[in-house]
Amino acid sequence: MYQRVYKYLKLFDSKKFQELENFQYIGTLEDTDKQCLETIIKHCGTPNPTWKEIRHFVWFLNNQLSACEQSNVIRTVKGLKEFTVKFMIDMSRDFATSSMPTGEGNEDIIKQHNPRQNWEHNLHPYLFFNKSRKSVTHVGLALNGSEVVNEKSHYQCKFSMKISPEVERFLSVKVNVPQIFQQKIGNVSERSSNEGYMLLKRLVNFMNIPIEDGMEIISPDENYVLTQDNLTKIMGIQTRFRCQIPVVLMGETGCGKTHLIRFMCKVAAYRKNIKNNMFIMKIHGGTTEEDVIKCLEKAEFEALKTNRTKKVDTVVFFDEANTSDVISLIKEIMCDGKCRGKPVPPFLKFVAACNPYRCHSEAMIKQLKGAGLGWKDKEPSKATEKLGEIPLRDLVYRVLQIPDSLKALVYDFGKLDSNTERDYIYQIVYSRLRKEINGREIPAIATVLAECQKYLKENEDECSFVSLRDVERAMIFFKFFHNEFIVLFPVQKNESRITESLLLALTVSYFARLDSQDVDGTNARTKFEDHICKVISRSNELKRFSAYDFRLMLSQYQNKLLDCMSIEENIARNAALKENLFMMFVCIQLRIPLFLVGKPGSSKSLAKTIIQISMRGQNSKNEKLKQFNHVHLHSYQCSELSTADSIRDVFDAAVKYQKKRREKDRSFVSVVVLDEVGLAEASPFLPLKSLHPLLEDGTEGTGSTDERVNREDRVAFIGISNWALDPAKMNRGILVRRSEPTIKDLTDSAKFV
């Protein structure tokens, strides 16, 4: 293995390209071990590589060179092997270099865990040999005359490689590398509707999925948006599998790590009648080593039963691996190939996802302290849970240290640059709404959502929260408002139904999380209203709304809903109560988790009580509410002694009760209410990490992907807190942050009373 790589590198260094064209490694040894190692280190791409980085560089390059030697097509085109070998060497550097610094230094613990190279700041043009080794698949390449270049022109750095006319012709005709002028950059409305299909076709060819001639390829997951960005990542993961290199991803919450692995496994099992080729272990504070071992045993059983005979990889995915002490066992499994000393079957493939290591900005910490009653533990020195000397509450993600041997495997999954994110957003909007509305409004809606994402990211206090999950939820809300809510609660003519549905969806997804407290005569909500209304006014497809019209419309719909509720006369119908009721009603209907944060007296518990009294399904007093769910609350009082098991028990009880009641009443919904959830945030047991799988999948986070619960069949969730919460956790649901009431709010409340 090392000798093949060494001989190719030696020929490349000596520029013996004619000899390189005809070279075939036959297993002979050449030169000394020292010469071999020095040459490999020279090309490795890292000044002081670890042995693991050297080994990964050699493994990857050897795999590609071996495929190159076996490919008949390489020999038929003059200069193609020279181009391919040079390209493979560059690719191997990218694959072998860990994103994280591996040497020990005097840096603080955050710098030790910060990526030294970010996905979005680097080029990733790839040319892979397909699994069959008979053909190649490219990603991120384009032709520019006698050069191969990166196809995305918006990258600051450029990639280019000179090629011969014969190679240019081969890449254009046989590999379908497009000309650079054919690319459509930056304008999502110009995307071809056929592009997703072509990307899927390339992925299927790369993974050697047998497809009969003329047969249409159908996506195994219609809800997944395949773009060039995630196609590149899937191909990279698959290539690591082939080279026996474990995969450890590090990326922001909501950037699509879990969904990408799930889609990749579905493609691998395409037309093979296999459902359980991916097993997810959602790690949290309550996860034990026994839980991990049980997951491995299930995966091994399934692989032996079906998957191996059908030649499909079984993937075990450790999500949020760095949130629990079991990270040491995960390191043993992935790095050493053993589990408590017992060898792990080689036919299991492992992927771990880690949360990044980032501290909140001073502005964010100040803002969090101002939410509700602030931090439960005021002084950093009194914090019981720390990363080094940093209290976990000061981190964007509550994480533990990664073992050094696992750090060497980490590569940055990346954040989305603005162009790629707009691409994703357009595809999400198109796939979710193409059957709901006319096609001409879709680009306009995608543009508004992209501006919402951009606006909140530019406001550094909110940057940690925003992800593509918000876009997905906004589409769910849009369809609910467009098809049901506005129809049942009309306030004016339906000529602006699409725009009103969009504004209501933005209200729930983005607006409610912003601070309503006045600072220098304005507040974050007012700024957001002004900005979004300006964006909408630039579109010819959406009705123009001023910020005043926006506020008036929202108030009218909230009042319509409030009129249906059973509210005693001595209760003030103030802004806080209207918003809390509106948000609870919508999130319960759609089973989307909701977190309410505010100081005592901000109508959080009152709204919860009114919802339970009013929403009784067919037994509701109001005729309109009879068309909605019958709500039953399961409350749990959190404390600093709460554990993951105690929270899971509440969910289990709610699920069982809902299942029993639904035998007679299909509208029945159990709602898990965690009161004072902020107290559990201060627990040393990190119990709230167990919420992540319960809120995302409706499961406890262990088992095959086939065990996920449909959103319509899940229990609803409301978390109520007087204390500031971890912003990263809020990304799993909708956040409402109630600031202190203004003088106007107090005056209005007094008038009602």
Secondary structure, 3 states (H helix, E strand, C coil): CHHHHHHHHHHHHCCCHHHHHHCCCCCCCCCCHHHHHHHHHHHHCCCCCCHHHHHHHHHHHHHHHHHHHHCHHHHHCCCHHHHHHHHHHHHHHHHHCCCCCCCCCCCCHHHHCCCCCCHHHCCCCEEEECCCCCCEEEECEEEECCEEEECCCCCCCCCEEECCHHHHHHHHHCCCCCEHHHCCCCCHHHCCCCHHHHHHHHHHHHCCCCCCCCCCCCCCCCCCCCCHHHHHHHHHHHHHHHCCCCEEEECCCCCCHHHHHHHHHHHHCCCCCCCCCEEEEECCCCCCHHHHHHHHHHHHHHHHHHHCCCCCCEEEEEECHHHCCCHHHHHHHHHHCEECCEECCCCEEEEEEECCCCECCHHHHHHHHHCCCCCCCCCHHHCCCEECCEEHHHECCCCCCCCHHHHCCEEECCCCCHHHHHHHHHHHHHHHHCCCCCCCHHHHHHHHHHHHHHHHHHCCCCCCCCCHHHHHHHHHHHHHHHHHHHHHCCCCCHHHHHHHHHHHHHHHHCHHHCCCCCECCECHHHHHHHHHHHHHHCCCCCCCCCHHHHHHHHHHHHHHHHHHCCCCCCCCCCHHHHHHHHHHHHHHHHCCCEEEEECCCCCHHHHHHHHHHHCEHHHCCCCHHHHCCEEEEEEEECCCCCCHHHHHHHHHHHHHHHHHHCCCCCCEEEEEEEECHHHHHCCCCCHHHHHHHHHHCCCCCEEEHHHCCCHHHCCEEEEEECCCCCHHHHCCCEEEEECCCCHHHHHHHHHHC
